[in-house]
Amino acid sequence: MLEERLHYRACIVRAWREQVGQTEHDWRLTLEVPSLGVRQGFSSFQDLVDSLRLHLAMTGDADGAGMQHAAPAATPEETNHTERLA
């Protein structure tokens, strides 16, 4: 089973736009790793890609230690955060 985890990673990327001014919209993104129960929020595509690259480079990390951890955010729309999913 551990061998399979090292060769297969499932990640969910979500992207949406939020209005920041009367005419401006910014992208908000989340990267979720269901097998680790971790969700991380971003406000830039580059930060998401960097985190995904780091996650995919990890080997044998069963507890998600390679992803940044923080207290759960108040709302899913907040960005640049990580939360453990229940």
C-alpha positions, 0 to 999 in steps of 0.5 A: 500500500505504501508503495502505491502511495509513492507512485500515485497522488490525487489532488483537487485544484479549485479556482474561482474569481472574486470581485476586489473592486467595482470592475476588478476580479482576482483568482482564488485557488485551493489545492486539496490532497484528500488522502492527507486531509489537507487543503491549502489556499492561494491567491496566485497560480504560481504559488499553487504550482510551487506547492503542487511541485513540492507535494509531488516531490515528497516521498513517503510523506504519509502525514502531509508534513511537506505542505504548510500547516496552519489553523483552519481558515474561517471561510473556504474563500480565504487564501494562502492558508492550509487546513486539515480536513475533518 
